[in-house]
Amino acid sequence: MRTFRFAQATTFAGLALATWLLASRLDTGRLRPYDVGIVPKASTLRWLSLGHPTLAANLLWLKAVQYIGDPRANERGWDKLYPLVDTATDLDPRHAYAYYVAGTLLSAFDHVPESNAILEKGTRALPDRYILPYQRAFNAFYYEDDWNTAGRFAEISARAPGAPAHVRQNVLAYYVKGQRADAAVAFLEQSLAEAKDPETRKAVEAQIRQAMLERDAVRLDEAVEKWRSRYVIGPLSLEQLVTEKLLAEIPADPHGGELYVDEDGRVRSTANPYRFSKPEPAWTRVPRPRLDKEGKAP
């Protein structure tokens, strides 16, 4: 009898939950199809689900998908997407796809703080999913010009199981552009200590050399700039910076070649002349195109 009553209660709760979700879809004259009026609290849905929070999360995610897929979604606005997905992931914290889809869409439609919040929530709940901190790092550099935060989340991404090798290069690039090449060196040295195959070790060693060059070149570039402010052109060699007492000494080239000043005033290596480009100031960038009512760039 107890089993029968429990089954009855579960069925009733499931029907109540489904009825609410269905009713909230109806066009009452006040809401268009797939609009959302009120997003219930996770505690309410957890109680209604009678021990089946994942079911409630799946139904709520279905509603979020319908909300996203509304042809007039951009005209309507996206103010309910974060509450829908935040509640769904409260009920099912391991819903990786919900974190990723919501995080990507929210940033694309100028809800970057909410995108950051849902991606960080997913990163905490699912430390084994590299894509969530990877996307958070993208938000930091692309939307916010925050290279150090980008480096920090790229580092979290690179340490996650199954992260592609190129994420290490992102860590290096972000930290260098944020003038934190020292943080890149520390991360890569730890990565080298943990590397288990010769190919990975070789790749990381090359990245460490690049990070060390970028770290040392900051002081050299600054000294060259001071020289040029005095003499307009030059210097012909880096040793002149020491003679002029702009530097105490010239560091060794981590790539094994010789350091020199190119025609643009940047220090490079004869063994590997590659340097990361300097980040463009936000005010010099071409503004990102705003999406039209169909969610497309004009």
C-alpha positions in Angstrom: 0.0 0.0 0.0 2.8 2.4 0.9 4.5 1.7 -2.5 1.2 2.4 -4.3 0.7 5.7 -2.4 4.2 6.8 -3.2 3.7 6.0 -6.8 0.5 8.0 -6.8 2.2 10.9 -5.2 5.1 10.8 -7.6 2.7 10.7 -10.6 0.8 13.6 -9.2 3.9 15.6 -8.7 5.1 14.8 -12.1 1.8 15.8 -13.6 1.8 19.0 -11.6 5.3 19.9 -12.8 4.5 19.1 -16.4 1.2 21.1 -16.2 3.1 24.1 -15.0 5.6 23.8 -17.8 2.9 23.3 -20.4 0.7 26.2 -19.1 3.7 28.5 -19.1 4.0 27.9 -22.9 0.5 29.0 -23.7 -0.1 32.3 -25.4 -2.4 34.0 -22.9 -2.4 37.3 -24.8 0.2 38.6 -22.5 3.0 36.3 -23.4 4.1 35.2 -26.9 4.8 31.5 -27.6 7.8 30.3 -25.7 8.0 33.4 -23.5 8.7 32.9 -19.9 6.8 34.7 -17.1 8.2 33.4 -13.9 11.0 30.9 -13.3 10.2 28.9 -10.2 12.9 28.4 -7.5 14.9 25.2 -7.6 13.6 24.4 -4.1 10.0 24.5 -5.4 10.7 22.3 -8.4 12.7 19.9 -6.2 9.8 19.5 -3.9 7.3 19.0 -6.7 9.6 16.4 -8.3 9.4 14.2 -5.1 13.0 13.0 -5.3 13.4 13.3 -9.1 15.2 16.6 -9.5 16.8 15.5 -12.8 13.4 15.0 -14.3 12.5 18.6 -13.3 15.8 19.8 -14.7 15.2 18.1 -18.0 11.8 19.6 -18.4 13.1 23.0 -17.5 15.9 22.6 -20.0 13.3 21.7 -22.7 11.6 24.9 -21.9 14.9 26.8 -22.2 15.5 25.2 -25.6 12.1 26.3 -26.8 12.8 29.8 -25.4 16.1 29.9 -27.3 14.5 28.6 -30.5 11.7 31.2 -30.7 12.1 32.9 -34.1 11.6 36.3 -32.4 14.0 35.5 -29.5 16.3 38.5 -30.1 13.3 40.9 -30.4 11.9 39.5 -27.2 15.2 39.7 -25.4 17.2 37.2 -23.4 16.5 38.2 -19.8 15.0 34.8 -18.8 17.7 32.6 -20.2 20.1 32.9 -17.3 17.3 32.2 -14.6 16.1 29.2 -16.6 19.5 27.6 -16.9 20.7 28.6 -13.5 17.7 26.8 -12.0 18.0 23.8 -14.3 21.7 23.4 -13.2 20.8 23.8 -9.6 18.6 20.8 -10.0 21.1 18.9 -12.2 24.6 20.3 -11.6 26.2 18.0 -14.2 24.2 19.3 -17.1 27.3 20.3 -19.1 25.5 21.2 -22.3 23.2 23.6 -20.5 26.2 25.5 -19.1 28.0 25.7 -22.4 25.0 26.7 -24.6 23.7 29.3 -22.2 27.2 30.7 -21.7 27.9 31.0 -25.4 24.5 32.6 -26.2 24.5 35.0 -23.3 27.8 36.5 -24.2 26.8 36.7 -27.9 23.8 38.8 -26.9 25.6 41.2 -24.6 24.8 39.4 -21.3 28.5 38.9 -20.6 28.3 39.0 -16.7 25.5 36.3 -16.8 27.5 34.3 -19.3 30.5 34.5 -16.9 28.4 33.4 -14.0 27.0 30.3 -15.6 30.3 29.3 -17.1 32.1 29.7 -13.7 29.3 27.7 -12.1 29.8 24.9 -14.6 33.6 25.0 -14.1 33.1 24.5 -10.4 30.5 21.7 -10.9 32.3 19.9 -13.7 36.1 20.3 -13.3 36.6 17.5 -15.8 35.1 19.6 -18.7 37.8 21.7 -20.2 35.4 23.6 -22.6 33.7 25.6 -19.8 36.7 27.4 -18.5 38.0 27.6 -22.1 34.8 29.6 -23.0 35.1 31.7 -19.9 38.7 32.6 -20.9 37.4 33.6 -24.3 34.8 35.9 -22.7 37.6 37.5 -20.7 39.8 38.5 -23.6 37.3 39.0 -26.3 34.6 40.9 -24.5 36.4 42.3 -21.5 40.0 42.9 -22.6 41.0 41.1 -19.4 44.0 39.1 -20.5 45.1 37.9 -17.0 41.6 36.5 -16.2 41.7 34.9 -19.6 45.1 33.3 -18.7 43.8 32.1 -15.4 40.8 30.3 -16.9 42.8 29.0 -19.8 45.1 27.5 -17.2 42.2 25.8 -15.5 41.0 24.5 -18.9 44.5 23.2 -19.8 44.7 21.2 -16.6 41.3 19.5 -17.2 41.3 15.9 -18.5 41.3 15.6 -22.3 42.1 19.3 -22.9 43.6 19.7 -26.4 47.3 20.6 -26.5 46.6 24.0 -28.1 45.1 25.2 -24.8 48.6 25.5 -23.4 49.4 27.9 -26.1 46.4 29.9 -25.2 47.6 30.1 -21.6 51.0 31.4 -22.9 49.5 33.9 -25.3 47.0 35.3 -22.7 49.5 35.7 -19.9 52.0 37.3 -22.3 49.5 39.8 -23.6 48.5 40.5 -20.0 52.2 41.2 -19.2 52.3 38.1 -17.0 54.9 36.0 -18.9 56.2 34.9 -15.5 52.9 33.2 -14.8 53.2 31.5 -18.2 56.7 30.3 -17.3 55.5 28.9 -13.9 52.5 27.1 -15.5 54.6 25.6 -18.3 57.4 24.4 -16.0 54.8 22.5 -14.0 53.3 21.1 -17.2 56.8 20.0 -18.2 57.2 18.2 -14.9 53.9 16.4 -15.5 54.5 15.5 -19.1 54.7 11.8 -19.7 55.7 11.4 -23.4 58.6 12.8 -25.4 56.5 14.7 -27.9 54.6 16.6 -25.2 57.9 17.4 -23.4 59.4 18.7 -26.6 56.4 21.0 -27.3 56.3 22.3 -23.7 60.0 23.0 -23.7 59.6 25.1 -26.8 56.8 27.0 -25.2 58.9 27.6 -22.1 61.6 29.1 -24.2 59.1 31.4 -25.9 57.7 32.4 -22.5 61.1 33.2 -21.1 61.9 35.3 -24.2 58.7 37.2 -23.8 59.4 37.7 -20.1 62.9 39.0 -20.6 62.0 41.0 -23.7 59.7 43.3 -21.7 62.6 45.0 -20.0 64.6 45.1 -23.3 61.7 46.6 -25.2 61.3 49.3 -22.5 65.0 50.1 -22.7 64.8 50.4 -26.5 61.9 52.7 -26.2 63.8 54.9 -23.8 66.8 54.9 -26.2 64.5 56.0 -29.1 63.0 58.7 -27.1 66.5 60.2 -26.8 68.0 59.4 -30.2 64.9 58.7 -32.4 66.5 55.7 -34.2 68.5 52.8 -33.1 70.1 51.3 -31.1 72.4 49.4 -33.5 73.0 46.7 -30.8 71.7 45.8 -27.4 75.1 46.4 -25.9 74.5 50.1 -26.4 71.7 50.0 -23.9 74.2 48.8 -21.3 76.7 51.5 -22.2 73.9 54.1 -21.9 73.0 52.5 -18.5 69.5 51.7 -19.6 70.1 48.0 -18.7 72.5 46.3 -16.3 73.1 43.4 -18.7 71.7 41.6 -21.7 70.1 38.3 -20.9 70.9 35.2 -22.8 68.6 34.2 -25.7 66.4 31.3 -24.4 66.3 30.0 -28.0 70.1 29.8 -28.2 70.6 32.5 -30.8 71.4 36.2 -30.4 69.0 38.9 -29.4 68.6 41.9 -31.7 66.3 44.9 -32.2 64.1 44.9 -35.3 63.2 48.0 -37.3 60.0 48.4 -35.2 62.0 48.5 -32.0 61.1 45.1 -30.7 63.6 42.6 -29.4 63.8 39.3 -31.3 65.9 36.1 -31.4 67.9 35.2 -34.4 67.1 31.5 -33.7 63.3 32.2 -33.6 62.2 35.7 -34.5 58.5 35.0 -33.5 57.0 37.3 -30.8 53.4 37.6 -29.7 51.7 40.7 -31.1 50.8 43.4 -28.6 47.1 43.5 -27.8 45.1 46.2 -29.4 43.6 48.8 -27.1 39.8 48.3 -26.9 39.2 51.8 -28.3 41.1 51.0 -31.5 39.1 47.9 -32.4 36.3 47.8 -34.9 33.2 47.4 -32.8 31.6 44.0 -32.8 28.5 43.9 -35.1 25.3 43.9 -33.2 22.9 41.1 -34.2 19.7 41.8 -35.9 16.2 40.7 -34.9 16.9 37.2 -36.4 20.1 36.9 -34.4 22.3 37.4 -37.5 25.1 39.9 -38.1 24.1 42.6 -40.6 
